[in-house]
């Protein structure tokens, strides 16, 4: 991965329809609260926050995903508004990763516990060891 790709502005996608598993359906969804907190945390940074409907992780919501141009995409669950700063810090870390992989070292603790999936970038080919 070249340096131009690894420094592209990161994007955090936050599911605004997410709730907590087993909780009653409420008008102001926990995902929407997370999205608003993440937008506030991103203010003044290069991170773009995009609201979307459903990351299909309903049993472990609220959920968010992050990527930078050409990087792996990371999906996290079990989040709440207190995770907003961690999402922004993680997205910035991912954008600086030369290999497009979110490093474990330096990753906010909340993102170490809540990882659901890591999805390879389009065109990825595994290199045999």
Secondary structure, DSSP 8 states (H G I E B T S, - for coil): --HHHHTS--EEEEESS---TTS---SS-HHHHHHHHHHHHHTTSS-EEEEES--S-GGG-S-EEEE-TTS-EEEE-S--GGGHHHHHHHHHHHHH-TTS---STT--HHHHHSEEEEE--TT------
